[in-house]
Each structure stands twice: as structure tokens, then as C-alpha cells.
């Protein structure tokens, strides 16, 4: 029986041995909570004494990316759960100026911590890094039914502190943690922290415990220094008793500090942006803003503002800036002053108790404080309006969303059909000039009602209502400008200004992208922006006008084109255009004889085309009395390239020209519409086709430019107005489109040349002056320098077209000869003029004057001996051939090389067939320059280094920006708008602060960069006093007072260790808040 039981027991044991028993002990919510805290600390890098994300190394990298740091960038959050309760662990950092470690231990620089943006615990505890654990309302149910749990009770707060203490010990975290206690409206906290004194080890660790009390209403004995001192001594005595030390603490170990704070709220002032600096007082201002920046602005043209001349120059610059602000300028900034409050902190530094009482006794106020600190608070960024940046954003958006802007919207809008026949668009473009003119004529009587958008894209589904007076104001300002001061050079900034003037910045942009500063097209855009930006004070009308900007600009552009044509037909120069090359001054007052008339190719094609019209007007006026038509200047109707079809039937020309034939073929369908060459030929005008009565004079209906003339290439690309020695070595300037050399071909032309040639073989005609050294080889007579024809003008597209033509000729010998013939127009004209001025001249004489390098002088012979170069001596050289053909015809009787009327009509045709959205897309860089100029022209840019540096960054961004990608929809304008808005905000802050603190440029610059700054003795302190004083001439009572009591308690432990105690007190009219910090030895605690 017993054996059977034993066998059963053994079998049972064998069965149990097959199973494994594991003790599954459940983990408490508290342990999970501690583990989650540890994991969070490790993820933030807060371990082993490191501050992790907010360590100095990480902050040094982040500050380069954060231009204006705020509490948002310096806060990290993590959600924790303990059972059903959900908490949030937050890591806060408050950036401050570098503080000495000893001072940091004493935490006397608590006044550097701001409570406006950052958590007030920073100021109450004097800590720049801290953590907070607070309960979260993670559901609507808890928010509604558990509102009393917005903070934790004392028992749960101690439980949270214990959990954090365990996690912090395990991770080696030395950042204190705080837990809110009681009702959230009281903002009461208790806290805990572990610190390790040097050398860092577990033996040297200390624990800091934080407790806070709030008294409302305030108790009278705690409202003053003596009562607070008594409270601190009582707590200190209790702390000493814990360490077996009886009696009071030594007086030498107690330190006291105080801060009295005065708040000044800003007042409403609609004129806050007006500049009221006194010019006479500006002369005492230093040229540098800080001793560190003495080299700032030490350029070659540095101005010593201590000299009388410099003082006068500074005053003139200031007056000039004020004059500019009264001219056409866009508004910027917000309507209201962005400054909310200015705060003055009167600082009483931390010193021993006995010294503190001796220094201040009971007389503590702002005037007796050792140091002042000023803090500022601006409105939140999302509440600060930036009118200029907003206007630019809305205008660009209006361009992007314009119905006629197919080229931009096509990649993004399915409604844009790109399958339209190219031939149909080409036909529309060919006739657009005439149609556009008819449309604008109809607009003349009805401007101010409404206009349908009309452009070369064929879309006319947008209707814009505009006010006639707004359009009239723009046109009046453009074509009847007010007289301005001659010395109104808007960009002669003082020597210490580092940013580029708008004029200089425009030249730094990609070549051919902008227009000259304050030129005609600049003003078209500026005045249109100004018109749409005018609105009621609330800005609602401005926003609506800005979004309809393209509709308004469309009307203005049509009217401007009508006015430009009127100026051309009446030979009136277009205002606002400097016709002289590389001259930044006003051409009207300039010395015209010393300047070169021409087109500046540094600017965009629109400016080049309108400059072409203006130059043609001026050239027509210059040449009118010199072309043999002095007695008859009756203007004939000018035939327009875009309307040549209107009068074909009325032509009385007995012969059919090539130009007319090509036009008829194109209209009747005989020309291949897909052939670009046929289209180009259809708008090319040859001199022999259009002239009826021999040589074309300046009084004829349509002139033939060198660009269209067979021998045409006299048009100068930019620099030269006349032929000069050594300018060309066998080749002349290029033209756009050339057919045959400018030599007589027909019988009429030969007869005309014979009639214009000098008959008397000894007569000298058309000479300018006698050459100073050269003499004719055959006769030895002095060489006469002839008067030559001025070259024409060329725009960038004409030069490109001519270069393409020359490239198509190839590189063969025959092509080279043909290219030389195509470039011979100016050369042939110069030879004729040279022969007329020098009757007995030979080719060698002409080469010595025109191309000296092709004359090889003999080494032993006199200066007249020598021979032609090898290439000039070749029999088939083009110079040899032209010399044989040329006759003695002075410049005044030669056929003009440059056809003024045709080129002007071509430029007009180009402008009239340019749609408004294409016009605006080309003017986008100019739009940004207008915004830049609006900011840079303000006088504050001369006095604030922060503002000046911001303009430097903005200008660099404008230079590097890809405007072509923006035009073609490959990028947005957002980055530029953001930078413009930031600079606009900085300028508004500087203006506001300088109005409150006049001429305190160093102090304002510090407040622009930091939210607080130390006030220096002297002028700065006087200016701050004037701002904060009341009507009785004194500073009123402080808004609140703060006191610090500190003791290192060195006598409680060894001499090399401290257990500091600190009491912070905030005294207000309605409350007294006390934060007490007590440090204990962790080893014995």
C-alpha cells in the first residue's frame, strides 16, 4: 500500500518536472511612471550631468538657425501616465547672457529672466533650466467634471517628486523638477533637484528642495525689507539646528539684493512712424555704435562726424532722407505701434547685509539704484502687421492667379489648354499692336468704368472695375512729374552704412533683370502700387485693391502705351528716362556734349525698348536741322509697323516692294506660317523698298535702321556714339539683320550718290578738326578728321538676333568675306566722309587714322613711312573694295545709317504686343527693389546697426534669388516675403524705440537683439529717466519689488562645501510670493 503510494508520488513528481514555474509579479503604476521618466530623460540627453538638448554645445548650433528665439523653441514636452492620471513633463530653458559661475551659484542675476514669454519659475528660482510635471486634461470628460484636479494635492505632489527623484538619481539628471500644488490660479510649486559639487562624485551630491508660499492680501510686516530679513533668519536658524549648530548665522554669510520694477505701457499714436530727430543734435553722435565695431564703416570715404563739414553733411543727408519720405513712397509696418510695454528695473546688486544697510539704509528707489536695466515687450508676431510685405504678397498672388497668365498657371491649372495652335497665336500677335491701339482708344473715353482684360494670350474673361481718378493720378505723376531737387541723390548714405543703395543693388542683380532707379518703368510700377495701397484705416479696401492689382495695372499699361506713342509722334522726350549711357544723374541738367547717347544694356528688355524710343526722339530732334530739311519740318503721319495692313490699299507707290510682297503672301496664306524666317522677313524693312525719292532722310515716313539696312551694323551696342581711331581692327560693330552692303546698287542710288558727291576736287567738306600729328602721304597736307555719322542704337534682342545671323554663315573663307560685307555700312560711310574732308587721301591715310594697328611703320624711316599690314594688302580685302566704290560725300549728305522711325516703331510694336502679365513678370526684380528702397530710404537705417545688417542680408537674398524660376512657376516668392516681413518688423521696432529713447542708438540696438539691456551712465540714463518720470519730475512708485536673501552656510559642513539657502520675495500691491530654497547634504539626508 505504502509502496503503491510512493510509486504514485514519484509519478506525480515526474509529471510536475515537465513544467516550468515563473513568478509573474505585476509592476506597479509608480514603477512604470519612473521608468517612463528615465526614458524621457535619456531621449533628451539629460543624463550624467549633461543638459542634453539645451546644453551649451547644442545651443551654439541652434542659435545660428533661430534668428529670434522664443519660449517655443526652448521647450520640450512629453506625456506620462500613472494609472488613470495623465501628466506632462516639460523641459524649459531660458537663454541669458553669459554669467560668471560664482554669480550663477548665488543666482543674483534673476532679473535677466523675463516672465513675458518664459515661465515665471525661471525668475522666481534664478534657474535657466528646469522641468515641470503637471496634470493634463486628456479628455473632454476630465475637463468638464474634474476641473478641481487642474493641480495636484500635496500628497500626490510628494509622490510625483519621489518618482522624479528616483528617475533623476538613476539617470544622473541635475535639472530641478517642479510640481504645481493647489489651485492653478495661484501658481504655487514645490520642487526638488540634485546637484553635484566639484569634484563630481556621489559623496559631494547635494539636494535642493523648493517650497513656495503666497500671501493674499499682503501682510504688512512682510512688505518691507526688515520683516523679510527676520523671516529668512528664522528659517536659517531651523536649518542650522538640523546640523547641530545653535545660534544665529554669522552676519558676514548673509547677502541681500533687490530689484525695483517700473512698468510703462505704450500709448496709442497714429504718427508713431514719423521721424522727428533734430538735425542740429545729430552732430554729436558717434560714427560707430559700439567700441567693438570701431572698424564698422571704416571705408575710404569714412566721414569724421566731429568735423564741421561732416556735421553739415550729416544734416544734409538727414534732410534729404526726409524729402525722400515725402515723395512717392509705399507704406510699411503696421498702423499701430508694435511696442507694448517698457520696463525699468532698478538693480541693487547682491552684497553683504551690513554693507547693504550702509549703502541704502531706508532710502531705496530708482535714483539710488546702482544699475538700471530696460526691458521691452512687443506685440506677438502674429499680431504685428507688415503692410509692405503683405502688399507684395498680394500683388504677386494677383499676378499668379491672373486669368491671362497662362504661361505661369499652365502646370498647376487643368483649365489652361496648352493645345492652342501656335499659328493662331502668331497671327494674333502680328495684329495685336493695331488691335491694342484701337482698344486703348476706346478706353480713353471710358476709363473709370470697367475694362475687360485683353492680352496676347487671347483670354478676355476678367473684368476689373477701376477708378478714373486713380489712373489719372498715375499718368499725371508719370508724364508730368513734379520738379525735384538737383542734389536729390537718394542713396548717398553716410559712411557707416554697410548696406547697398537701391541703385547699386539693382546693378548687382543678374544683368538685364531690373530697371534704373526711379526711371520711367520703375515709376509705372511704384505709382500703381501706391494707388492700390491707398485705403481706409482698416485696410480692407487696400486688400481688395491689391488682389485686383493686375486688373488695375492692365488699364494703366494701356494708357501708358498711348502716351508713349503720343510722345513719339510729337517728338517729345519721355520723362523719367536718362538717355545717356552709364550716367546716374538726370540727363536734363547734365552736360550733353560730354555724354554718350545710347541704350544701357545692363537693364531689362522693357527699359531697353522704351529707351530706344526715347533715343530716337532725341536723335530726331538733334538731326532735324542737319538733314537738309531745315525749312520744311511738317510732320507726316507715321506709319506703324503694327498697322501697316490698314493702309496697303492706299499706297501710291508705283512699284511693289519686297516688304509689301511678303506681307501680302503672309496674309493670303502664301507664306509658310511655321517658318520663322518668313515671319521675320515679313516685318523686315529694306531701304530700297520703302524709299521713293532717293536717299531716305530723317523727314521720311519710315526710316531704315542700320539693323535692317543691307550695310547696317552701325548701331552701337552701348558705349560709342562716333567713330574713333583704333576702335575697330578691320571689322565694324554688328547689326541685327543685314541684307547687302551699303553701296549703291540701283540706278537711282548711283545717281543720288553722284549728286551728293563733292564736285570740286580740291574742296574740303565735312571736316571736324585737323589731326594733331598725321599728314597725308601723297601731298603732305595736314590730315582732316571728318564728321562721321553717329551709330544707331541696339537692344539686347537685336544683338542676339544679329549674332545668330552671323553664326549661321559658318566659318568658311566665303562666309568670312560675306560677314565682313555685312559689317561694312559704318566703314563705307566713314570712308566717304574721310574722302570729302581729305581730297587727296589714299587708303593708307584712312587706315592710319581708322585702324592704326594695320599700318606698319618703317623702323628707320620717318613717321610717314610704312606700309599696310598683310591682311590689308590682300587684293580681295573688303577695305580695298569699299575704298574703290566710295565717293567724296560728306556726312550731312549721306544716306542715314540708322532709321529712326522704323526702330522706334519696332520698339513701340514690341511694347504694345507685350501683355500685362508678361510686363509684370519681367518687372518682378524691380518690384523687390521697390520694396527694398521703401525700407532703406528711411533715416533709421543710418542710425541702427541691426537695421543696417538686416538690409545687408535682404540685399544678398535679392541678388541670389532665381527670378527666372519665379517667372516660370518653378519656385514661389514665400522666402522673400518672409525675409521682407522680418526686416520690416525690425525697422518698426527700431523706429518705435528711438521715438521713446531719442538718439540712444546703442541701447536701441541692444533692445532689438535682446529683450533687455543694461542702461549706461550718462546720456542713456538721462533719456530713460525722461521717459519714466512723472509730471512732478520724479519716478513714481514701482509696480512691484523683488528681494533676494542668500547664505552659503559654509559653517555647516567642511570649508570646501556649501549648502546655500535662498529666499526670493515678490512684493505686489495685492500679494506677496516667497520662494524658499534649502540645500541639504544628500549623503546624510
C-alpha positions, 0 to 999 in steps of 0.5 A: 500500500505504502509502496503503491503510494510512493510509486504514485508520488514519484509519478506525480513528481515526474509529471510536475518536472515537465513544467516550468514555474515563473513568478509573474509579479505585476509592476506597479503604476509608480514603477512604470511612471519612473521608468517612463521618466528615465526614458524621457530623460535619456531621449533628451540627453539629460543624463550624467550631468549633461543638459542634453538638448539645451546644453551649451554645445547644442545651443551654439548650433541652434542659435545660428538657425533661430534668428529670434528665439522664443519660449517655443523653441526652448521647450520640450514636452512629453506625456506620462501616465500613472494609472488613470492620471495623465501628466506632462513633463516639460523641459524649459530653458531660458537663454541669458547672457553669459554669467560668471559661475560664482554669480550663477551659484548665488543666482543674483542675476534673476532679473535677466529672466523675463516672465513675458514669454518664459515661465515665471519659475525661471525668475522666481528660482534664478534657474535657466533650466528646469522641468515641470510635471503637471496634470493634463486634461486628456479628455473632454470628460476630465475637463468638464467634471474634474476641473478641481484636479487642474493641480495636484494635492500635496500628497500626490505632489510628494509622490510625483517628486519621489518618482522624479527623484528616483528617475533623476538619481538613476539617470544622473539628471541635475535639472530641478523638477517642479510640481504645481500644488493647489489651485492653478490660479495661484501658481504655487510649486514645490520642487526638488533637484540634485546637484553635484559639487566639484569634484563630481562624485556621489559623496559631494551630491547635494539636494535642493528642495523648493517650497513656495508660499503666497500671501493674499492680501499682503501682510504688512510686516512682510512688505518691507525689507526688515520683516523679510530679513527676520523671516529668512533668519528664522528659517536659517536658524531651523536649518542650522539646528538640523546640523547641530549648530545653535545660534544665529548665522554669522552676519558676514554669510548673509547677502541681500539684493533687490530689484525695483520694477517700473512698468510703462505701457505704450500709448496709442499714436497714429504718427508713431512712424514719423521721424522727428530727430533734430538735425542740429543734435545729430552732430554729436553722435558717434560714427560707430555704435559700439567700441567693438565695431570701431572698424564698422564703416571704416571705408575710404570715404569714412566721414569724421562726424566731429568735423564741421563739414561732416556735421553739415553733411550729416544734416544734409543727408538727414534732410534729404532722407526726409524729402525722400519720405515725402515723395512717392513712397509705399507704406510699411509696418503696421498702423499701430505701434508694435511696442507694448510695454517698457520696463525699468528695473532698478538693480541693487546688486547682491552684497553683504547685509551690513554693507547693504544697510550702509549703502541704502539704509531706508532710502531705496528707489530708482535714483539710488539704484546702482544699475538700471536695466530696460526691458521691452515687450512687443506685440506677438508676431502674429499680431504685428502687421507688415503692410509692405510685405503683405502688399507684395504678397498680394500683388504677386498672388494677383499676378499668379492667379491672373486669368491671362497668365497662362504661361505661369498657371499652365502646370498647376491649372487643368483649365489652361489648354496648352493645345492652342495652335501656335499659328493662331497665336502668331497671327494674333500677335502680328495684329495685336499692336493695331488691335491694342491701339484701337482698344486703348482708344476706346478706353480713353473715353471710358476709363473709370468704368470697367475694362475687360482684360485683353492680352496676347494670350487671347483670354478676355474673361476678367473684368476689373472695375477701376477708378478714373481718378486713380489712373489719372493720378498715375499718368499725371505723376508719370508724364508730368512729374513734379520738379525735384531737387538737383542734389536729390541723390537718394542713396548717398548714405553716410559712411557707416552704412554697410548696406547697398543703395537701391541703385547699386543693388539693382546693378548687382542683380543678374544683368538685364533683370531690373530697371534704373532707379526711379526711371520711367518703368520703375515709376509705372510700377511704384505709382500703381502700387501706391494707388492700390495701397491707398485705403481706409484705416482698416485696410480692407479696401487696400486688400481688395485693391491689391488682389485686383492689382493686375486688373488695375495695372492692365488699364494703366499699361494701356494708357501708358502705351498711348502716351508713349506713342503720343510722345513719339509722334510729337517728338517729345522726350519721355520723362523719367528716362536718362538717355545717356549711357552709364550716367546716374544723374538726370540727363536734363541738367547734365552736360550733353556734349560730354555724354554718350547717347545710347541704350544701357544694356545692363537693364531689362528688355522693357527699359531697353525698348522704351529707351530706344524710343526715347533715343530716337526722339532725341536723335530726331530732334538733334538731326532735324536741322542737319538733314537738309530739311531745315525749312520744311519740318511738317510732320507726316503721319507715321506709319506703324509697323503694327498697322501697316495692313490698314493702309496697303490699299492706299499706297501710291507707290508705283512699284511693289516692294519686297516688304509689301510682297511678303506681307501680302503672301503672309496674309493670303496664306502664301507664306509658310506660317511655321517658318520663322524666317518668313515671319521675320522677313515679313516685318523686315524693312529694306531701304530700297523698298520703302524709299521713293525719292532717293536717299531716305532722310530723317523727314521720311515716313519710315526710316531704315535702321542700320539693323535692317539696312543691307550695310547696317551694323552701325548701331552701337551696342552701348558705349560709342556714339562716333567713330574713333581711331583704333576702335575697330581692327578691320571689322565694324560693330554688328547689326541685327539683320543685314541684307547687302552692303551699303553701296549703291546698287540701283540706278537711282542710288548711283545717281543720288550718290553722284549728286551728293558727291563733292564736285570740286576736287580740291574742296574740303567738306565735312571736316571736324578738326585737323589731326594733331600729328598725321599728314597725308602721304601723297601731298603732305597736307595736314590730315582732316578728321571728318564728321562721321555719322553717329551709330544707331542704337541696339537692344539686347534682342537685336544683338542676339538676333544679329549674332545668330545671323552671323553664326549661321554663315559658318566659318568658311573663307566665303562666309568670312568675306560675306560677314565682313560685307555685312559689317561694312555700312559704318566703314563705307560711310566713314570712308566717304566722309574721310574722302570729302574732308581729305581730297587727296587721301589714299587708303593708307591715310584712312587706315592710319587714322581708322585702324592704326594697328594695320599700318606698319611703320618703317623702323628707320624711316620717318613717321610717314613711312610704312606700309599696310599690314598683310591682311590689308594688302590682300587684293580681295580685302573688303577695305580695298573694295569699299575704298574703290566704290566710295565717293567724296560725300560728306556726312550731312549728305549721306544716306542715314545709317540708322532709321529712326522711325522704323526702330522706334516703331519696332520698339513701340510694336514690341511694347504694345504686343507685350501683355500685362502679365508678361510686363509684370513678370519681367518687372518682378526684380524691380518690384523687390527693389521697390520694396527694398528702397521703401525700407532703406530710404528711411533715416533709421537705417543710418542710425541702427546697426541691426537695421543696417545688417538686416538690409545687408542680408535682404540685399544678398537674398535679392541678388541670389534669388532665381527670378527666372524660376519665379517667372516660370512657376518653378519656385514661389516668392514665400522666402522673400516675403518672409525675409521682407516681413522680418526686416520690416518688423525690425525697422518698426521696432527700431523706429518705435524705440528711438521715438521713446529713447531719442538718439540712444542708438546703442541701447536701441540696438541692444533692445532689438537683439535682446529683450533687455539691456543694461542702461549706461551712465550718462546720456542713456540714463538721462533719456530713460529717466525722461521717459519714466518720470512723472509730471512732478519730475520724479519716478513714481512708485514701482509696480512691484519689488523683488528681494533676494536673501542668500547664505552659503552656510559654509559653517555647516559642513567642511570649508570646501562645501556649501549648502546655500539657502535662498529666499526670493520675495515678490512684493505686489500691491495685492500679494506677496510670493516667497520662494524658499530654497534649502540645500541639504547634504544628500549623503546624510539626508 
